[in-house]
Amino acid sequence: MKILIITTMLLMLTGCGFTSAGTAFTTMARKAGQQAMDSGVGRATWFLCDAASVGAIQRRFGRSEAKADAWRSLCKDDTGIIVPSAPEN
C-alpha cells in the first residue's frame, strides 16, 4: 500500500512539470535560484577581498605565487570578468 501511495504521489509531482503552472513554477524557481547564487558569490567575494584579515589571506594565499596572483586577480583587478556580448539581431 505504501508503494502505491508513493508511486502515485511521484507521478502527480512529475506531471506538474508538463503544465503551464509547472512551467511557471520552474521558471520562478530558476530565477530565485540564480538570484540566490549571484548574491552568494557577491557576498563570498566581498568577504574574501574586503572582510578577511590580512593574516588569514597571507596564510591561505601567500604560500605560493600562483595563489597570490589568483587572489590579486580576483580582488585587485578592476577590469572584471569579460563576458562575450550577445549577438545583435
PyMOL Python script that loads the backbone (N, CA, C, O; Angstrom):
from pymol import cmd

cmd.read_pdbstr("""\
ATOM      1  N   MET A   1       0.812  -1.195   0.000  1.00  0.00           N
ATOM      2  CA  MET A   1       0.000   0.000   0.000  1.00  0.00           C
ATOM      3  C   MET A   1       0.854   1.258   0.000  1.00  0.00           C
ATOM      4  O   MET A   1       0.554   2.221  -0.705  1.00  0.00           O
ATOM      5  N   LYS A   2       1.942   1.246   0.810  1.00  0.00           N
ATOM      6  CA  LYS A   2       2.837   2.405   0.847  1.00  0.00           C
ATOM      7  C   LYS A   2       3.459   2.662  -0.519  1.00  0.00           C
ATOM      8  O   LYS A   2       3.602   3.811  -0.939  1.00  0.00           O
ATOM      9  N   ILE A   3       3.827   1.593  -1.205  1.00  0.00           N
ATOM     10  CA  ILE A   3       4.452   1.737  -2.522  1.00  0.00           C
ATOM     11  C   ILE A   3       3.468   2.373  -3.502  1.00  0.00           C
ATOM     12  O   ILE A   3       3.863   3.214  -4.309  1.00  0.00           O
ATOM     13  N   LEU A   4       2.215   1.991  -3.444  1.00  0.00           N
ATOM     14  CA  LEU A   4       1.197   2.568  -4.324  1.00  0.00           C
ATOM     15  C   LEU A   4       1.019   4.058  -4.053  1.00  0.00           C
ATOM     16  O   LEU A   4       0.918   4.848  -4.991  1.00  0.00           O
ATOM     17  N   ILE A   5       0.981   4.442  -2.799  1.00  0.00           N
ATOM     18  CA  ILE A   5       0.825   5.857  -2.441  1.00  0.00           C
ATOM     19  C   ILE A   5       2.041   6.662  -2.898  1.00  0.00           C
ATOM     20  O   ILE A   5       1.892   7.737  -3.479  1.00  0.00           O
ATOM     21  N   ILE A   6       3.230   6.150  -2.638  1.00  0.00           N
ATOM     22  CA  ILE A   6       4.455   6.849  -3.037  1.00  0.00           C
ATOM     23  C   ILE A   6       4.530   6.976  -4.555  1.00  0.00           C
ATOM     24  O   ILE A   6       4.871   8.039  -5.073  1.00  0.00           O
ATOM     25  N   THR A   7       4.214   5.902  -5.267  1.00  0.00           N
ATOM     26  CA  THR A   7       4.235   5.928  -6.729  1.00  0.00           C
ATOM     27  C   THR A   7       3.241   6.941  -7.270  1.00  0.00           C
ATOM     28  O   THR A   7       3.562   7.695  -8.189  1.00  0.00           O
ATOM     29  N   THR A   8       2.043   6.967  -6.713  1.00  0.00           N
ATOM     30  CA  THR A   8       1.013   7.913  -7.150  1.00  0.00           C
ATOM     31  C   THR A   8       1.468   9.350  -6.901  1.00  0.00           C
ATOM     32  O   THR A   8       1.295  10.211  -7.763  1.00  0.00           O
ATOM     33  N   MET A   9       2.039   9.611  -5.743  1.00  0.00           N
ATOM     34  CA  MET A   9       2.499  10.970  -5.437  1.00  0.00           C
ATOM     35  C   MET A   9       3.634  11.385  -6.369  1.00  0.00           C
ATOM     36  O   MET A   9       3.664  12.524  -6.835  1.00  0.00           O
ATOM     37  N   LEU A  10       4.561  10.479  -6.644  1.00  0.00           N
ATOM     38  CA  LEU A  10       5.655  10.802  -7.553  1.00  0.00           C
ATOM     39  C   LEU A  10       5.140  11.100  -8.958  1.00  0.00           C
ATOM     40  O   LEU A  10       5.622  12.027  -9.610  1.00  0.00           O
ATOM     41  N   LEU A  11       4.176  10.329  -9.425  1.00  0.00           N
ATOM     42  CA  LEU A  11       3.595  10.582 -10.747  1.00  0.00           C
ATOM     43  C   LEU A  11       2.879  11.922 -10.785  1.00  0.00           C
ATOM     44  O   LEU A  11       2.955  12.636 -11.785  1.00  0.00           O
ATOM     45  N   MET A  12       2.188  12.271  -9.714  1.00  0.00           N
ATOM     46  CA  MET A  12       1.491  13.558  -9.666  1.00  0.00           C
ATOM     47  C   MET A  12       2.491  14.716  -9.667  1.00  0.00           C
ATOM     48  O   MET A  12       2.302  15.703 -10.377  1.00  0.00           O
ATOM     49  N   LEU A  13       3.546  14.593  -8.877  1.00  0.00           N
ATOM     50  CA  LEU A  13       4.547  15.657  -8.822  1.00  0.00           C
ATOM     51  C   LEU A  13       5.315  15.788 -10.130  1.00  0.00           C
ATOM     52  O   LEU A  13       5.633  16.896 -10.561  1.00  0.00           O
ATOM     53  N   THR A  14       5.608  14.664 -10.755  1.00  0.00           N
ATOM     54  CA  THR A  14       6.324  14.692 -12.025  1.00  0.00           C
ATOM     55  C   THR A  14       5.463  15.302 -13.112  1.00  0.00           C
ATOM     56  O   THR A  14       5.977  16.003 -13.984  1.00  0.00           O
ATOM     57  N   GLY A  15       4.180  15.053 -13.078  1.00  0.00           N
ATOM     58  CA  GLY A  15       3.256  15.582 -14.078  1.00  0.00           C
ATOM     59  C   GLY A  15       3.116  17.092 -14.031  1.00  0.00           C
ATOM     60  O   GLY A  15       2.741  17.707 -15.030  1.00  0.00           O
ATOM     61  N   CYS A  16       3.413  17.706 -12.879  1.00  0.00           N
ATOM     62  CA  CYS A  16       3.289  19.161 -12.763  1.00  0.00           C
ATOM     63  C   CYS A  16       4.219  19.889 -13.725  1.00  0.00           C
ATOM     64  O   CYS A  16       3.935  21.018 -14.126  1.00  0.00           O
ATOM     65  N   GLY A  17       5.305  19.265 -14.091  1.00  0.00           N
ATOM     66  CA  GLY A  17       6.253  19.899 -14.995  1.00  0.00           C
ATOM     67  C   GLY A  17       5.743  20.040 -16.410  1.00  0.00           C
ATOM     68  O   GLY A  17       6.312  20.786 -17.208  1.00  0.00           O
ATOM     69  N   PHE A  18       4.673  19.330 -16.729  1.00  0.00           N
ATOM     70  CA  PHE A  18       4.139  19.369 -18.089  1.00  0.00           C
ATOM     71  C   PHE A  18       2.942  20.301 -18.221  1.00  0.00           C
ATOM     72  O   PHE A  18       2.290  20.315 -19.265  1.00  0.00           O
ATOM     73  N   THR A  19       2.643  21.069 -17.200  1.00  0.00           N
ATOM     74  CA  THR A  19       1.535  22.015 -17.253  1.00  0.00           C
ATOM     75  C   THR A  19       2.077  23.434 -17.278  1.00  0.00           C
ATOM     76  O   THR A  19       3.256  23.659 -17.004  1.00  0.00           O
ATOM     77  N   SER A  20       1.215  24.392 -17.606  1.00  0.00           N
ATOM     78  CA  SER A  20       1.663  25.785 -17.623  1.00  0.00           C
ATOM     79  C   SER A  20       2.013  26.247 -16.209  1.00  0.00           C
ATOM     80  O   SER A  20       2.942  27.034 -16.028  1.00  0.00           O
ATOM     81  N   ALA A  21       1.279  25.767 -15.211  1.00  0.00           N
ATOM     82  CA  ALA A  21       1.599  26.121 -13.827  1.00  0.00           C
ATOM     83  C   ALA A  21       2.954  25.534 -13.427  1.00  0.00           C
ATOM     84  O   ALA A  21       3.728  26.188 -12.727  1.00  0.00           O
ATOM     85  N   GLY A  22       3.239  24.324 -13.859  1.00  0.00           N
ATOM     86  CA  GLY A  22       4.526  23.708 -13.565  1.00  0.00           C
ATOM     87  C   GLY A  22       5.668  24.455 -14.231  1.00  0.00           C
ATOM     88  O   GLY A  22       6.734  24.630 -13.641  1.00  0.00           O
ATOM     89  N   THR A  23       5.440  24.894 -15.464  1.00  0.00           N
ATOM     90  CA  THR A  23       6.453  25.668 -16.174  1.00  0.00           C
ATOM     91  C   THR A  23       6.691  27.001 -15.483  1.00  0.00           C
ATOM     92  O   THR A  23       7.835  27.431 -15.340  1.00  0.00           O
ATOM     93  N   ALA A  24       5.621  27.656 -15.056  1.00  0.00           N
ATOM     94  CA  ALA A  24       5.757  28.940 -14.356  1.00  0.00           C
ATOM     95  C   ALA A  24       6.516  28.754 -13.043  1.00  0.00           C
ATOM     96  O   ALA A  24       7.374  29.566 -12.697  1.00  0.00           O
ATOM     97  N   PHE A  25       6.202  27.698 -12.324  1.00  0.00           N
ATOM     98  CA  PHE A  25       6.899  27.416 -11.065  1.00  0.00           C
ATOM     99  C   PHE A  25       8.373  27.146 -11.314  1.00  0.00           C
ATOM    100  O   PHE A  25       9.228  27.638 -10.578  1.00  0.00           O
ATOM    101  N   THR A  26       8.678  26.365 -12.351  1.00  0.00           N
ATOM    102  CA  THR A  26      10.069  26.060 -12.676  1.00  0.00           C
ATOM    103  C   THR A  26      10.829  27.336 -13.036  1.00  0.00           C
ATOM    104  O   THR A  26      11.965  27.528 -12.602  1.00  0.00           O
ATOM    105  N   THR A  27      10.210  28.199 -13.820  1.00  0.00           N
ATOM    106  CA  THR A  27      10.846  29.463 -14.194  1.00  0.00           C
ATOM    107  C   THR A  27      11.088  30.327 -12.967  1.00  0.00           C
ATOM    108  O   THR A  27      12.160  30.916 -12.822  1.00  0.00           O
ATOM    109  N   MET A  28      10.096  30.408 -12.079  1.00  0.00           N
ATOM    110  CA  MET A  28      10.238  31.198 -10.861  1.00  0.00           C
ATOM    111  C   MET A  28      11.356  30.621  -9.976  1.00  0.00           C
ATOM    112  O   MET A  28      12.161  31.373  -9.428  1.00  0.00           O
ATOM    113  N   ALA A  29      11.403  29.311  -9.841  1.00  0.00           N
ATOM    114  CA  ALA A  29      12.434  28.673  -9.024  1.00  0.00           C
ATOM    115  C   ALA A  29      13.813  28.897  -9.626  1.00  0.00           C
ATOM    116  O   ALA A  29      14.782  29.110  -8.897  1.00  0.00           O
ATOM    117  N   ARG A  30      13.910  28.851 -10.953  1.00  0.00           N
ATOM    118  CA  ARG A  30      15.199  29.070 -11.617  1.00  0.00           C
ATOM    119  C   ARG A  30      15.692  30.494 -11.360  1.00  0.00           C
ATOM    120  O   ARG A  30      16.861  30.697 -11.032  1.00  0.00           O
ATOM    121  N   LYS A  31      14.808  31.474 -11.509  1.00  0.00           N
ATOM    122  CA  LYS A  31      15.196  32.870 -11.287  1.00  0.00           C
ATOM    123  C   LYS A  31      15.585  33.113  -9.833  1.00  0.00           C
ATOM    124  O   LYS A  31      16.572  33.796  -9.557  1.00  0.00           O
ATOM    125  N   ALA A  32      14.817  32.558  -8.910  1.00  0.00           N
ATOM    126  CA  ALA A  32      15.141  32.716  -7.488  1.00  0.00           C
ATOM    127  C   ALA A  32      16.472  32.040  -7.169  1.00  0.00           C
ATOM    128  O   ALA A  32      17.265  32.572  -6.392  1.00  0.00           O
ATOM    129  N   GLY A  33      16.721  30.886  -7.756  1.00  0.00           N
ATOM    130  CA  GLY A  33      17.984  30.192  -7.552  1.00  0.00           C
ATOM    131  C   GLY A  33      19.158  30.986  -8.102  1.00  0.00           C
ATOM    132  O   GLY A  33      20.210  31.072  -7.469  1.00  0.00           O
ATOM    133  N   GLN A  34      18.976  31.565  -9.285  1.00  0.00           N
ATOM    134  CA  GLN A  34      20.037  32.376  -9.876  1.00  0.00           C
ATOM    135  C   GLN A  34      20.338  33.586  -9.002  1.00  0.00           C
ATOM    136  O   GLN A  34      21.500  33.916  -8.769  1.00  0.00           O
ATOM    137  N   GLN A  35      19.292  34.244  -8.520  1.00  0.00           N
ATOM    138  CA  GLN A  35      19.492  35.412  -7.661  1.00  0.00           C
ATOM    139  C   GLN A  35      20.211  35.026  -6.369  1.00  0.00           C
ATOM    140  O   GLN A  35      21.096  35.745  -5.905  1.00  0.00           O
ATOM    141  N   ALA A  36      19.827  33.892  -5.795  1.00  0.00           N
ATOM    142  CA  ALA A  36      20.463  33.439  -4.555  1.00  0.00           C
ATOM    143  C   ALA A  36      21.934  33.112  -4.789  1.00  0.00           C
ATOM    144  O   ALA A  36      22.786  33.472  -3.977  1.00  0.00           O
ATOM    145  N   MET A  37      22.234  32.435  -5.889  1.00  0.00           N
ATOM    146  CA  MET A  37      23.626  32.084  -6.173  1.00  0.00           C
ATOM    147  C   MET A  37      24.453  33.331  -6.475  1.00  0.00           C
ATOM    148  O   MET A  37      25.584  33.445  -6.004  1.00  0.00           O
ATOM    149  N   ASP A  38      23.908  34.267  -7.254  1.00  0.00           N
ATOM    150  CA  ASP A  38      24.624  35.508  -7.551  1.00  0.00           C
ATOM    151  C   ASP A  38      24.902  36.288  -6.268  1.00  0.00           C
ATOM    152  O   ASP A  38      25.992  36.832  -6.088  1.00  0.00           O
ATOM    153  N   SER A  39      23.922  36.338  -5.390  1.00  0.00           N
ATOM    154  CA  SER A  39      24.095  37.022  -4.115  1.00  0.00           C
ATOM    155  C   SER A  39      25.160  36.326  -3.271  1.00  0.00           C
ATOM    156  O   SER A  39      25.981  36.987  -2.635  1.00  0.00           O
ATOM    157  N   GLY A  40      25.146  35.007  -3.264  1.00  0.00           N
ATOM    158  CA  GLY A  40      26.134  34.247  -2.508  1.00  0.00           C
ATOM    159  C   GLY A  40      27.547  34.479  -3.016  1.00  0.00           C
ATOM    160  O   GLY A  40      28.474  34.638  -2.222  1.00  0.00           O
ATOM    161  N   VAL A  41      27.719  34.499  -4.339  1.00  0.00           N
ATOM    162  CA  VAL A  41      29.044  34.758  -4.910  1.00  0.00           C
ATOM    163  C   VAL A  41      29.496  36.172  -4.564  1.00  0.00           C
ATOM    164  O   VAL A  41      30.665  36.389  -4.243  1.00  0.00           O
ATOM    165  N   GLY A  42      28.582  37.131  -4.628  1.00  0.00           N
ATOM    166  CA  GLY A  42      28.924  38.506  -4.274  1.00  0.00           C
ATOM    167  C   GLY A  42      29.360  38.632  -2.821  1.00  0.00           C
ATOM    168  O   GLY A  42      30.340  39.312  -2.516  1.00  0.00           O
ATOM    169  N   ARG A  43      28.640  37.985  -1.941  1.00  0.00           N
ATOM    170  CA  ARG A  43      28.993  38.037  -0.515  1.00  0.00           C
ATOM    171  C   ARG A  43      30.300  37.313  -0.235  1.00  0.00           C
ATOM    172  O   ARG A  43      31.107  37.777   0.571  1.00  0.00           O
ATOM    173  N   ALA A  44      30.514  36.178  -0.894  1.00  0.00           N
ATOM    174  CA  ALA A  44      31.768  35.446  -0.699  1.00  0.00           C
ATOM    175  C   ALA A  44      32.958  36.253  -1.205  1.00  0.00           C
ATOM    176  O   ALA A  44      34.010  36.288  -0.567  1.00  0.00           O
ATOM    177  N   THR A  45      32.785  36.900  -2.352  1.00  0.00           N
ATOM    178  CA  THR A  45      33.854  37.729  -2.902  1.00  0.00           C
ATOM    179  C   THR A  45      34.135  38.911  -1.982  1.00  0.00           C
ATOM    180  O   THR A  45      35.293  39.241  -1.725  1.00  0.00           O
ATOM    181  N   TRP A  46      33.076  39.547  -1.487  1.00  0.00           N
ATOM    182  CA  TRP A  46      33.266  40.649  -0.548  1.00  0.00           C
ATOM    183  C   TRP A  46      34.047  40.173   0.677  1.00  0.00           C
ATOM    184  O   TRP A  46      34.985  40.840   1.114  1.00  0.00           O
ATOM    185  N   PHE A  47      33.666  39.033   1.226  1.00  0.00           N
ATOM    186  CA  PHE A  47      34.352  38.516   2.405  1.00  0.00           C
ATOM    187  C   PHE A  47      35.819  38.237   2.102  1.00  0.00           C
ATOM    188  O   PHE A  47      36.703  38.629   2.863  1.00  0.00           O
ATOM    189  N   LEU A  48      36.072  37.554   0.980  1.00  0.00           N
ATOM    190  CA  LEU A  48      37.442  37.194   0.610  1.00  0.00           C
ATOM    191  C   LEU A  48      38.299  38.425   0.348  1.00  0.00           C
ATOM    192  O   LEU A  48      39.467  38.461   0.733  1.00  0.00           O
ATOM    193  N   CYS A  49      37.728  39.430  -0.303  1.00  0.00           N
ATOM    194  CA  CYS A  49      38.524  40.586  -0.732  1.00  0.00           C
ATOM    195  C   CYS A  49      38.533  41.730   0.281  1.00  0.00           C
ATOM    196  O   CYS A  49      39.505  42.483   0.340  1.00  0.00           O
ATOM    197  N   ASP A  50      37.478  41.878   1.076  1.00  0.00           N
ATOM    198  CA  ASP A  50      37.366  43.053   1.930  1.00  0.00           C
ATOM    199  C   ASP A  50      37.246  42.769   3.427  1.00  0.00           C
ATOM    200  O   ASP A  50      37.642  43.604   4.241  1.00  0.00           O
ATOM    201  N   ALA A  51      36.718  41.631   3.797  1.00  0.00           N
ATOM    202  CA  ALA A  51      36.422  41.397   5.206  1.00  0.00           C
ATOM    203  C   ALA A  51      37.443  40.506   5.916  1.00  0.00           C
ATOM    204  O   ALA A  51      37.669  40.656   7.117  1.00  0.00           O
ATOM    205  N   ALA A  52      38.051  39.594   5.189  1.00  0.00           N
ATOM    206  CA  ALA A  52      39.003  38.681   5.815  1.00  0.00           C
ATOM    207  C   ALA A  52      40.248  39.442   6.266  1.00  0.00           C
ATOM    208  O   ALA A  52      40.651  40.422   5.638  1.00  0.00           O
ATOM    209  N   SER A  53      40.843  38.986   7.344  1.00  0.00           N
ATOM    210  CA  SER A  53      42.040  39.669   7.864  1.00  0.00           C
ATOM    211  C   SER A  53      43.224  39.449   6.922  1.00  0.00           C
ATOM    212  O   SER A  53      43.279  38.469   6.179  1.00  0.00           O
ATOM    213  N   VAL A  54      44.152  40.375   6.976  1.00  0.00           N
ATOM    214  CA  VAL A  54      45.359  40.270   6.163  1.00  0.00           C
ATOM    215  C   VAL A  54      46.096  38.973   6.491  1.00  0.00           C
ATOM    216  O   VAL A  54      46.590  38.286   5.597  1.00  0.00           O
ATOM    217  N   GLY A  55      46.164  38.648   7.779  1.00  0.00           N
ATOM    218  CA  GLY A  55      46.848  37.420   8.186  1.00  0.00           C
ATOM    219  C   GLY A  55      46.207  36.176   7.597  1.00  0.00           C
ATOM    220  O   GLY A  55      46.909  35.267   7.155  1.00  0.00           O
ATOM    221  N   ALA A  56      44.886  36.128   7.587  1.00  0.00           N
ATOM    222  CA  ALA A  56      44.187  34.970   7.021  1.00  0.00           C
ATOM    223  C   ALA A  56      44.471  34.849   5.524  1.00  0.00           C
ATOM    224  O   ALA A  56      44.681  33.749   5.013  1.00  0.00           O
ATOM    225  N   ILE A  57      44.478  35.971   4.836  1.00  0.00           N
ATOM    226  CA  ILE A  57      44.770  35.954   3.397  1.00  0.00           C
ATOM    227  C   ILE A  57      46.209  35.521   3.152  1.00  0.00           C
ATOM    228  O   ILE A  57      46.474  34.722   2.254  1.00  0.00           O
ATOM    229  N   GLN A  58      47.138  36.045   3.947  1.00  0.00           N
ATOM    230  CA  GLN A  58      48.542  35.661   3.773  1.00  0.00           C
ATOM    231  C   GLN A  58      48.757  34.181   4.049  1.00  0.00           C
ATOM    232  O   GLN A  58      49.504  33.519   3.328  1.00  0.00           O
ATOM    233  N   ARG A  59      48.108  33.654   5.088  1.00  0.00           N
ATOM    234  CA  ARG A  59      48.273  32.225   5.392  1.00  0.00           C
ATOM    235  C   ARG A  59      47.688  31.359   4.289  1.00  0.00           C
ATOM    236  O   ARG A  59      48.245  30.308   3.973  1.00  0.00           O
ATOM    237  N   ARG A  60      46.590  31.773   3.704  1.00  0.00           N
ATOM    238  CA  ARG A  60      45.915  30.965   2.701  1.00  0.00           C
ATOM    239  C   ARG A  60      46.539  31.102   1.314  1.00  0.00           C
ATOM    240  O   ARG A  60      46.743  30.103   0.624  1.00  0.00           O
ATOM    241  N   PHE A  61      46.842  32.335   0.904  1.00  0.00           N
ATOM    242  CA  PHE A  61      47.276  32.583  -0.469  1.00  0.00           C
ATOM    243  C   PHE A  61      48.730  33.006  -0.594  1.00  0.00           C
ATOM    244  O   PHE A  61      49.254  33.050  -1.707  1.00  0.00           O
ATOM    245  N   GLY A  62      49.397  33.317   0.504  1.00  0.00           N
ATOM    246  CA  GLY A  62      50.747  33.836   0.442  1.00  0.00           C
ATOM    247  C   GLY A  62      51.832  32.794   0.357  1.00  0.00           C
ATOM    248  O   GLY A  62      53.011  33.146   0.325  1.00  0.00           O
ATOM    249  N   ARG A  63      51.485  31.545   0.322  1.00  0.00           N
ATOM    250  CA  ARG A  63      52.488  30.479   0.301  1.00  0.00           C
ATOM    251  C   ARG A  63      52.941  30.121  -1.114  1.00  0.00           C
ATOM    252  O   ARG A  63      53.965  29.462  -1.297  1.00  0.00           O
ATOM    253  N   SER A  64      52.176  30.556  -2.105  1.00  0.00           N
ATOM    254  CA  SER A  64      52.590  30.271  -3.483  1.00  0.00           C
ATOM    255  C   SER A  64      52.272  31.489  -4.351  1.00  0.00           C
ATOM    256  O   SER A  64      51.270  32.176  -4.151  1.00  0.00           O
ATOM    257  N   GLU A  65      53.143  31.731  -5.305  1.00  0.00           N
ATOM    258  CA  GLU A  65      52.974  32.877  -6.206  1.00  0.00           C
ATOM    259  C   GLU A  65      51.693  32.733  -7.028  1.00  0.00           C
ATOM    260  O   GLU A  65      51.000  33.720  -7.278  1.00  0.00           O
ATOM    261  N   ALA A  66      51.380  31.509  -7.447  1.00  0.00           N
ATOM    262  CA  ALA A  66      50.185  31.296  -8.260  1.00  0.00           C
ATOM    263  C   ALA A  66      48.916  31.641  -7.477  1.00  0.00           C
ATOM    264  O   ALA A  66      48.008  32.276  -8.012  1.00  0.00           O
ATOM    265  N   LYS A  67      48.855  31.220  -6.200  1.00  0.00           N
ATOM    266  CA  LYS A  67      47.677  31.533  -5.386  1.00  0.00           C
ATOM    267  C   LYS A  67      47.592  33.022  -5.090  1.00  0.00           C
ATOM    268  O   LYS A  67      46.504  33.599  -5.105  1.00  0.00           O
ATOM    269  N   ALA A  68      48.733  33.647  -4.821  1.00  0.00           N
ATOM    270  CA  ALA A  68      48.739  35.088  -4.568  1.00  0.00           C
ATOM    271  C   ALA A  68      48.285  35.842  -5.812  1.00  0.00           C
ATOM    272  O   ALA A  68      47.540  36.816  -5.708  1.00  0.00           O
ATOM    273  N   ASP A  69      48.727  35.400  -6.985  1.00  0.00           N
ATOM    274  CA  ASP A  69      48.298  36.031  -8.236  1.00  0.00           C
ATOM    275  C   ASP A  69      46.798  35.845  -8.459  1.00  0.00           C
ATOM    276  O   ASP A  69      46.116  36.751  -8.936  1.00  0.00           O
ATOM    277  N   ALA A  70      46.293  34.662  -8.109  1.00  0.00           N
ATOM    278  CA  ALA A  70      44.859  34.412  -8.259  1.00  0.00           C
ATOM    279  C   ALA A  70      44.055  35.338  -7.355  1.00  0.00           C
ATOM    280  O   ALA A  70      43.048  35.902  -7.783  1.00  0.00           O
ATOM    281  N   TRP A  71      44.489  35.498  -6.117  1.00  0.00           N
ATOM    282  CA  TRP A  71      43.796  36.401  -5.194  1.00  0.00           C
ATOM    283  C   TRP A  71      43.843  37.834  -5.709  1.00  0.00           C
ATOM    284  O   TRP A  71      42.831  38.534  -5.697  1.00  0.00           O
ATOM    285  N   ARG A  72      45.029  38.276  -6.167  1.00  0.00           N
ATOM    286  CA  ARG A  72      45.171  39.634  -6.708  1.00  0.00           C
ATOM    287  C   ARG A  72      44.273  39.832  -7.918  1.00  0.00           C
ATOM    288  O   ARG A  72      43.626  40.870  -8.062  1.00  0.00           O
ATOM    289  N   SER A  73      44.240  38.839  -8.776  1.00  0.00           N
ATOM    290  CA  SER A  73      43.417  38.941  -9.982  1.00  0.00           C
ATOM    291  C   SER A  73      41.937  39.065  -9.631  1.00  0.00           C
ATOM    292  O   SER A  73      41.206  39.833 -10.256  1.00  0.00           O
ATOM    293  N   LEU A  74      41.509  38.315  -8.641  1.00  0.00           N
ATOM    294  CA  LEU A  74      40.103  38.353  -8.235  1.00  0.00           C
ATOM    295  C   LEU A  74      39.762  39.624  -7.467  1.00  0.00           C
ATOM    296  O   LEU A  74      38.716  40.228  -7.701  1.00  0.00           O
ATOM    297  N   CYS A  75      40.625  40.027  -6.567  1.00  0.00           N
ATOM    298  CA  CYS A  75      40.280  41.103  -5.640  1.00  0.00           C
ATOM    299  C   CYS A  75      40.825  42.479  -6.010  1.00  0.00           C
ATOM    300  O   CYS A  75      40.255  43.487  -5.592  1.00  0.00           O
ATOM    301  N   LYS A  76      41.882  42.550  -6.759  1.00  0.00           N
ATOM    302  CA  LYS A  76      42.507  43.843  -7.021  1.00  0.00           C
ATOM    303  C   LYS A  76      42.396  44.286  -8.473  1.00  0.00           C
ATOM    304  O   LYS A  76      42.812  45.395  -8.808  1.00  0.00           O
ATOM    305  N   ASP A  77      41.850  43.452  -9.331  1.00  0.00           N
ATOM    306  CA  ASP A  77      41.715  43.780 -10.747  1.00  0.00           C
ATOM    307  C   ASP A  77      40.349  44.410 -10.979  1.00  0.00           C
ATOM    308  O   ASP A  77      39.327  43.749 -10.796  1.00  0.00           O
ATOM    309  N   ASP A  78      40.315  45.658 -11.373  1.00  0.00           N
ATOM    310  CA  ASP A  78      39.053  46.369 -11.570  1.00  0.00           C
ATOM    311  C   ASP A  78      38.425  46.118 -12.931  1.00  0.00           C
ATOM    312  O   ASP A  78      37.338  46.624 -13.208  1.00  0.00           O
ATOM    313  N   THR A  79      39.083  45.353 -13.777  1.00  0.00           N
ATOM    314  CA  THR A  79      38.525  45.146 -15.115  1.00  0.00           C
ATOM    315  C   THR A  79      37.373  44.158 -15.104  1.00  0.00           C
ATOM    316  O   THR A  79      36.560  44.165 -16.028  1.00  0.00           O
ATOM    317  N   GLY A  80      37.277  43.312 -14.098  1.00  0.00           N
ATOM    318  CA  GLY A  80      36.183  42.352 -14.018  1.00  0.00           C
ATOM    319  C   GLY A  80      36.357  41.205 -14.991  1.00  0.00           C
ATOM    320  O   GLY A  80      37.370  41.099 -15.683  1.00  0.00           O
ATOM    321  N   ILE A  81      35.371  40.366 -15.028  1.00  0.00           N
ATOM    322  CA  ILE A  81      35.381  39.216 -15.923  1.00  0.00           C
ATOM    323  C   ILE A  81      34.743  39.635 -17.234  1.00  0.00           C
ATOM    324  O   ILE A  81      33.660  40.220 -17.240  1.00  0.00           O
ATOM    325  N   ILE A  82      35.399  39.342 -18.332  1.00  0.00           N
ATOM    326  CA  ILE A  82      34.886  39.707 -19.643  1.00  0.00           C
ATOM    327  C   ILE A  82      33.890  38.647 -20.081  1.00  0.00           C
ATOM    328  O   ILE A  82      34.207  37.458 -20.135  1.00  0.00           O
ATOM    329  N   VAL A  83      32.683  39.097 -20.391  1.00  0.00           N
ATOM    330  CA  VAL A  83      31.631  38.198 -20.857  1.00  0.00           C
ATOM    331  C   VAL A  83      31.335  38.546 -22.300  1.00  0.00           C
ATOM    332  O   VAL A  83      31.123  39.717 -22.613  1.00  0.00           O
ATOM    333  N   PRO A  84      31.313  37.559 -23.194  1.00  0.00           N
ATOM    334  CA  PRO A  84      31.023  37.854 -24.590  1.00  0.00           C
ATOM    335  C   PRO A  84      29.650  38.522 -24.718  1.00  0.00           C
ATOM    336  O   PRO A  84      28.693  38.120 -24.058  1.00  0.00           O
ATOM    337  N   SER A  85      29.567  39.523 -25.555  1.00  0.00           N
ATOM    338  CA  SER A  85      28.292  40.198 -25.746  1.00  0.00           C
ATOM    339  C   SER A  85      27.363  39.338 -26.582  1.00  0.00           C
ATOM    340  O   SER A  85      27.804  38.494 -27.363  1.00  0.00           O
ATOM    341  N   ALA A  86      26.070  39.565 -26.405  1.00  0.00           N
ATOM    342  CA  ALA A  86      25.070  38.826 -27.158  1.00  0.00           C
ATOM    343  C   ALA A  86      25.105  39.285 -28.617  1.00  0.00           C
ATOM    344  O   ALA A  86      25.317  40.468 -28.884  1.00  0.00           O
ATOM    345  N   PRO A  87      24.902  38.377 -29.551  1.00  0.00           N
ATOM    346  CA  PRO A  87      24.901  38.791 -30.962  1.00  0.00           C
ATOM    347  C   PRO A  87      23.746  39.756 -31.246  1.00  0.00           C
ATOM    348  O   PRO A  87      22.640  39.596 -30.730  1.00  0.00           O
ATOM    349  N   GLU A  88      24.026  40.736 -32.060  1.00  0.00           N
ATOM    350  CA  GLU A  88      22.990  41.702 -32.420  1.00  0.00           C
ATOM    351  C   GLU A  88      22.109  41.122 -33.505  1.00  0.00           C
ATOM    352  O   GLU A  88      22.583  40.439 -34.413  1.00  0.00           O
ATOM    353  N   ASN A  89      20.817  41.403 -33.401  1.00  0.00           N
ATOM    354  CA  ASN A  89      19.869  40.887 -34.407  1.00  0.00           C
ATOM    355  C   ASN A  89      19.684  41.866 -35.528  1.00  0.00           C
ATOM    356  O   ASN A  89      18.925  41.601 -36.461  1.00  0.00           O
TER     357      ASN A  89
END
""", "prot")
cmd.dss("prot")
cmd.show_as("cartoon", "prot")
cmd.util.cbc("prot")
cmd.orient("prot")
